[in-house]
Amino acid sequence: MLRQTSNTSVEHSNRDGHPYLHNTCPFSRDFDLKGSASVNQTFHPDPDLKKLYYAYLGIGAVVLYLSWALPVGVIVYSTMRRGDAIAALLLLFLPFIVFVSFTTFWIPRFYSSISYLLGDSDIVVERGVWWKRKSIVPYNRVTNIDVVQGPLSRQFALGKVSIQTAGFSSGGSGGTARVAEAVVLGVKNFEEVKEFILAKVKRARPVAVEAEAESLPVGDVDGKILEELKRVREILEARRV
């Protein structure tokens, strides 16, 4: 399925002002969110997200099930006795009816379970009907932001903001795939949300760089390297003798 994506890496600076990651979208001024999203206030996806899910359900039902089940049902009804045909049709369409009914029941409840909070120091995303999931992402750990709009999402003016952090990835046969640690989906002011997060990230101090700088002083590193070189030299001299 075709989709429109907007990928933005973010830049941190350490204490000396050296760049940590590349930034393709310079943004340093204060930014105030408009629309449904508010700073330090919990907000929810746009109600059109439910319409989008119902549209996915309808398209999936027609393309993946009814496209072949209806012709099969006509053949069964026309070639079997009435009693046997009704029983066969019930077996054929009962799973479909159960799935559609369950999904129709689940969509509004899943929508109600989603909440977002853009705080001063982190992003909080909660969702889940039966299995609750809460993601807390500090701004100083964000490394990449993706904005995604599928062809059907564009019809409802909805977008998804995927927030990725260093070290949060999924391994696969082809290597390591990037996985979003938090996702803000079903919002119409997704560009504003992205810019707000970028502004917060730009001011944040990266935890990974600070921890590395504090735990590995330059003098200690040089001393360890010198010791290793001495050991290598002793091993080589011993082999020559």
C-alpha positions in Angstrom: 0.0 0.0 0.0 1.3 3.4 -1.0 2.0 5.9 1.8 3.4 9.3 2.1 6.2 9.7 4.7 8.1 12.5 6.1 11.3 11.5 7.9 13.2 13.8 10.2 16.3 13.1 12.2 17.0 15.2 15.2 20.2 16.8 16.4 21.5 16.9 20.0 24.4 18.8 21.2 26.7 17.8 24.1 28.3 20.2 26.6 30.8 21.4 24.1 28.2 22.1 21.4 29.3 19.2 19.1 26.5 17.7 17.0 25.2 14.3 18.2 22.8 13.5 15.3 22.1 15.2 12.0 19.1 17.6 11.9 17.3 18.1 8.6 14.7 20.4 10.0 16.1 23.5 11.9 13.7 24.6 14.5 14.7 26.4 17.6 12.0 28.9 18.4 9.2 28.4 21.0 6.2 26.5 19.6 2.6 26.4 20.8 0.4 23.6 19.8 -3.0 24.5 18.3 -6.1 22.3 17.7 -6.7 19.2 19.8 -3.2 18.8 21.2 -2.2 20.9 24.2 1.0 21.1 26.2 0.9 19.3 29.5 -2.8 18.3 28.8 -4.0 14.8 27.9 -5.6 14.7 24.4 -7.0 12.0 22.2 -7.1 11.1 18.5 -9.5 12.8 16.2 -12.9 11.0 16.1 -12.4 10.4 12.3 -9.9 7.7 13.4 -12.9 5.5 14.1 -14.2 6.2 10.6 -10.8 5.2 9.2 -10.9 1.9 11.0 -14.5 1.2 9.8 -13.3 1.9 6.3 -10.4 -0.5 6.7 -12.9 -3.1 8.0 -15.3 -2.6 5.1 -12.5 -2.8 2.5 -11.0 -5.9 4.1 -14.3 -7.6 4.4 -15.2 -7.1 0.7 -11.7 -7.8 -0.7 -10.5 -10.7 1.5 -13.8 -12.5 2.3 -16.9 -11.6 0.4 -15.1 -11.5 -3.0 -14.9 -15.3 -2.9 -17.4 -16.3 -0.2 -20.5 -14.9 -2.0 -19.8 -16.8 -5.3 -19.2 -20.0 -3.2 -22.4 -19.4 -1.3 -24.4 -19.0 -4.5 -23.0 -22.3 -5.9 -23.7 -24.1 -2.6 -27.3 -22.8 -2.4 -28.0 -23.8 -6.0 -26.5 -27.3 -6.0 -27.5 -28.6 -2.5 -30.8 -29.4 -0.9 -32.3 -26.4 1.0 -31.6 -27.7 4.5 -28.0 -28.8 3.7 -27.4 -25.5 1.8 -28.5 -23.4 4.8 -26.3 -25.3 7.2 -23.3 -24.9 4.8 -24.0 -21.2 4.4 -24.1 -20.8 8.2 -20.7 -22.5 8.5 -19.4 -20.3 5.7 -20.5 -17.0 6.9 -20.6 -17.4 10.7 -16.9 -16.7 11.2 -17.2 -13.6 9.0 -20.2 -12.4 11.1 -18.4 -13.0 14.3 -15.3 -11.2 13.2 -17.1 -8.2 11.9 -19.2 -8.0 15.0 -16.2 -8.3 17.3 -14.2 -5.7 15.3 -17.2 -3.3 15.3 -17.4 -3.7 19.1 -13.6 -3.3 19.5 -13.0 -0.1 17.4 -14.7 2.5 19.6 -13.2 1.0 22.8 -9.8 1.0 21.3 -10.3 4.6 20.3 -11.3 5.6 23.8 -8.3 3.9 25.3 -5.8 6.0 23.3 -4.4 9.1 25.0 -1.4 11.4 24.5 0.5 13.8 26.8 3.2 16.1 25.5 4.9 17.2 28.7 7.8 19.5 29.4 10.4 16.6 29.6 8.8 13.6 27.9 6.0 12.1 25.7 3.5 9.8 27.2 1.3 7.5 25.0 -1.3 5.1 26.5 -3.5 2.6 24.6 -5.0 -0.8 24.8 -8.5 -2.3 25.5 -7.6 -5.4 27.4 -3.8 -5.2 27.5 -2.8 -1.7 28.5 0.4 -0.2 27.2 2.1 3.0 28.4 5.1 4.4 26.6 7.1 7.2 28.2 9.8 8.7 25.9 12.0 11.5 27.2 12.8 14.2 24.6 16.6 13.8 25.2 16.4 10.2 23.9 14.5 10.9 20.6 16.7 10.3 17.6 14.2 10.2 14.7 10.6 11.3 13.9 8.5 9.9 11.0 5.2 11.3 9.7 3.2 8.8 7.8 0.0 9.2 5.8 -1.6 6.3 3.9 -3.8 6.9 0.9 -7.0 6.2 3.0 -5.7 8.3 5.9 -5.3 11.3 3.6 -9.0 11.1 2.8 -9.7 11.8 6.4 -6.8 14.2 6.8 -5.3 12.0 9.5 -1.6 11.3 10.1 0.7 9.3 12.3 3.8 10.6 14.1 6.3 7.8 14.9 8.9 8.6 17.5 12.1 6.5 17.6 14.9 6.4 20.2 18.5 5.2 20.2 18.7 1.5 21.1 15.0 0.7 20.5 15.0 -1.5 17.4 13.8 -4.9 16.1 16.2 -7.5 14.7 15.3 -9.4 11.6 16.9 -11.6 9.0 18.1 -8.6 7.0 19.6 -6.8 10.0 18.1 -4.4 12.5 14.8 -2.6 11.7 13.8 0.7 13.2 10.8 0.4 15.5 8.9 3.4 16.9 9.0 3.5 20.7 5.9 5.8 20.7 3.3 6.5 18.1 0.9 9.5 18.0 -1.8 8.3 15.5 -5.1 9.6 14.3 -4.4 13.3 14.7 -5.0 16.0 12.1 -2.4 18.5 13.3 0.4 15.9 13.0 2.8 18.5 11.5 2.4 20.7 14.5 2.9 17.7 16.8 6.1 16.9 15.0 7.4 20.4 15.1 6.6 20.7 18.8 8.6 17.5 19.6 11.5 18.7 17.4 11.6 22.0 19.3 11.7 20.1 22.6 14.3 17.6 21.4 16.6 20.4 20.1 16.8 21.9 23.6 17.3 18.6 25.4 20.7 17.2 26.4 21.2 13.7 25.1 21.5 11.2 28.0 23.6 8.7 26.0 26.3 11.3 25.2 26.5 12.7 28.7 26.7 9.2 30.3 29.4 8.2 27.9 31.4 11.3 28.5 31.1 11.0 32.3 31.9 7.3 32.5 34.9 7.3 30.1 37.3 10.2 31.0 39.9 10.8 28.3 42.8 10.1 30.6 41.5 6.7 31.7 40.8 5.7 28.1 44.4 6.6 27.0 45.8 4.7 30.0 43.9 1.6 29.1 45.0 1.8 25.5 48.6 2.1 26.5 48.3 -0.9 28.8 46.8 -3.0 26.0 49.6 -2.0 23.6 52.2 -3.0 26.2 50.6 -6.4 26.5 50.6 -6.9 22.8 54.3 -5.9 22.6 55.2 -8.4 25.3 53.3 -11.2 23.6 55.1 -10.5 20.3 58.5 -10.3 21.9 57.9 -13.6 23.7 57.0 -15.3 20.4 60.2 -14.1 18.8 62.3 -15.7 21.6 
